[in-house]
């Protein structure tokens, strides 16, 4: 028997996400914007490196506030 996730993936009920802007609603900091970049590795077609890069420069105050909220 095939797992539901696998079945949905094969029928395109689940699609891979492409790069682009992503936004997340952080409970203490509000909406955070990131740019998603995905790299496919040559010779390794089953692997992909996906990164979320800050869409706007982050100030020192913002960085310190993020550290405090994670602790």
C-alpha positions, -999 to +999 in steps of 0.1 A: +000+000+000+013+035-009+016+062+017-009+091+012+019+117+008+035+097-019+002+091-037-006+129-036+029+138-048+026+115-078-009+129-087+004+164-083-017+170-052+015+182-037+037+205-058+073+215-053+077+252-044+097+274-067+118+304-055+103+337-047+092+358-018+080+341+013+064+358+044+060+344+078+040+359+107+063+358+138+044+361+171+067+387+185+082+404+154+053+405+131+055+397+094+090+387+082+099+387+045+124+363+029+135+355-006+136+318-013+165+305-035+167+269-045+198+253-060+198+219-078+230+200-074+247+187-105+250+149-104+226+147-075+191+151-091+173+140-059+189+167-038+182+204-036+195+232-014+168+257-004+177+289+014+156+317+028+175+350+026+164+381+044+145+403+019+155+435+036+187+444+055+184+436+092+195+462+117+215+454+148+185+462+170+163+437+150+190+410+151+193+414+189+156+414+194+154+381+173+180+365+195+161+374+227+129+360+213+146+327+205+160+323+240 
